[in-house]
Amino acid sequence: MPGSAPIFTRRSCLKPLLGLCGLLLFQERAIAGGQIEEPLIDSVRTALSSAVLNSAPPIPEFTDTEGRLKYLRWLGATSEKLRRRKPDWETRKEFLQTVWYESKRAGLDTALVLGLIQVESNFRKHAISSVGARGYMQVMPFWTRVLADGDAAKLFHMQTNLRFGCVILRHYLDREQGDLFLALGRYNGSRGKAPYPDAVLGARRLWEFSG
């Protein structure tokens, strides 16, 4: 499994207050859907087309005991934070297990992905924005054209939605040469404007884990 790639941003000096204020503006509704359709390089197309509907979430694999223990500590701590939004333990476990797997697969910070999900859909699996973006990470239906059948309903499947969202964010980070502020703006269709990136970065702080 690929390691987590470092993410750099020239906006690392953003004030916490701005991020939290932006978060309050966005967290109550599904607000994404501004992604713009564009030609995709083969690696992105392949990553999206491999988002098949599995019967169960991916099982994390570890090369050493310490890695597994760190994951289990993260799972326990993050599960407690998510309990109010997803009361059922098995549902939380499958969701977090998949978020962890897909974020690591895309070389993304897991707390960043959780922060983005909070801002995008407030952890609602079947959220739909005013322009039709769907699911946890509010993926626009046009992205499913890389699939053989182009079935946008598949974006409500947990792993498919999280795979698409993480691959799309990774694609935008690469396009913006690692600039997280601009990549988040591109994800939302508001490139160069502060409210959306500030909201996601503020939410990320709520999901950081140092154990």
N, C-alpha and C positions, 0 to 999 in steps of 0.2 A: 504494500500500500504506500503511495507517495507520502513523503513527509510534509509537514505544514510549511508552506512558503512564507517568508517574512513579508509583511505589508508595511509600506512606508507612506507617509502623508506629509505634505508641507503645511497642513493645518493642525499640526499636533499641539499648537498653543491655544486651541479653542477653549474658551472659558466654560467650566462646568455648568454655570448658570444658563448660558445660551443653549447648551445641549438639552438641559432639562426643560426649559421653556418650550423648545421646539418639540420635545417628546409629548408634552401635554397637548399641543395643538393637533398631533397626529394620531394618538394612541386609541381614540374611541371609534375610528371607522377605517374601512379599507380604502386606502388612498392611492395605491399604485396604479400602474397601467400606462405609464408614459414611455415605456421602452419603444424604441423606433426600429422598425424592421430594416435589416441591412444584410448584405451578403456575408456569409459565414465561412471562415476557413475550415478546412477538412477536419482538423482536430476537434473543433467545437461541434461541428455537425455529428461527428462520430460519438462524442460524449453524450450528446442529447439523444441520439437514436438508440443508445444502449440503455436508456432509462426504461427498461421493461417492467411490466407489472409482476412483481414477485409475490409469492404466496405469504411470505413473512419478511420482516425487516432484516437487513443484512446483519450478520453476527460479527462484532468486532474481533479482530485477531491481534495477538500481541507476541512479540519476540522475546519478552522477558517478563518476569513476575512483577517488577516494579511498575512497568507500563500498565499492566492490567490493574494493579492496585490503585494507581493514580486515576485511571478511568472510572473505577468503581467509586472512589471518593468523589469525583466530579459528578457522577450519576446520582449519588445520594444527596449531595448538597443542592444540585440543580433541580432535582425532583421536588425537594421541599419548597423551593421558590416557585415552582410551577403548579403546586398542588391546588391552589385556588382556581386556576384556569382549567386544569384537567384533574378532577378529583379521583378518577379511577387509576390505580397504580399501574396496571398493565398497559393502559393507554399511554400514560406518561412515559413508561419505560420504552415502549416501542417508538414513540415519537423522539425521545431524546437519543436513543440508540441510533436512529436513522439520521438525526441532525448531526451527531458526532461523526458518523461514518461519511456522510456526504460532504461535510465541511472539510474534514481531513483529506478526503479524496480530491477535492478541488484546491487544496492548499490555502484554506481560509481559516481565520480565527473563529472558533466555535461561538464565543461570546458575541462576536460581530454578527454572525448568522442569526443567533437568537434575538439580538437587538433589532435586526432588520425585520424578522418575522413579527415581533411585537408591534413595530410601527406599521408594517404593511397590513396585517390582518388581526392583530391582537390574539394570535394563536387560534383563529377560527378556520377549521379545515375547509369549509364550504363558503368562505367569504368571496363575494364578487364585487368588484369596484364599479363605479358608474360607467366606465368604458369597457367593462367586460373582463378585466384581469381576474385570475382565479386562484383560489387556494391560499395556503399558508404564506407563500412568498409572492403572491399576486403576479402570476406569470400571464403574459398576454397570449391569447389563443394562436396568434400567427406563428409562435415558436413551434407549435406541433406540426407544422408543415414539413419538418425534417423527418417526421415519422411516416411510415408507409401509408397509414390511413388518415393522418391529420385529425384524429379524434380529440377535440379540445376537452371532452369530458374526462379524459385521462389525467388532466391537470388537478382533479380532485383526489387522485390517488396519492397517498402520502409520499412514498418514495419517489414517484415520478415528479411531483411538484418540487420536492426538496432538491432532487438531482438537477432539474431544469434551473431553479433559482440559483443554486450554487454555481453551476456552470456559466450561467449568464453573468453573474457578478464577477467571476474570475475572468471571463472574456472582457468585461468592461475595465477591470483593473489592468489587464494586459494592454488594452487599447490606450489607457491613460498612463502607461508606464509606471504603474504602482501608486499613482496619486489617488488615495482613497476618497478624498473629498470630491474630486471630479467623477470618479467611478460611481459613487453613490448617487450623485446628481444625474448621471446618465441612466442609471437603473430606474430612477423615478421620472425621467424626462424633464429634469429641471437643472441640467448641467450648469455649474457656475453659481447657482443660488444656494444660500446657506440653510434655510429652514429644514429641508429634508435630511441632508447629511448631519446637521446638528442633532436632529431628533434621533437618528439611528445611533450616532456615537454616544448620545446621552443614555439611550436604552442599553447599549453594549455594557456600560459600566455596571448596570444592575445584574448582569449575567457573568461577570468576570469571576474566575475561580483561581485561587493561588495555592490550593492544598496539594 
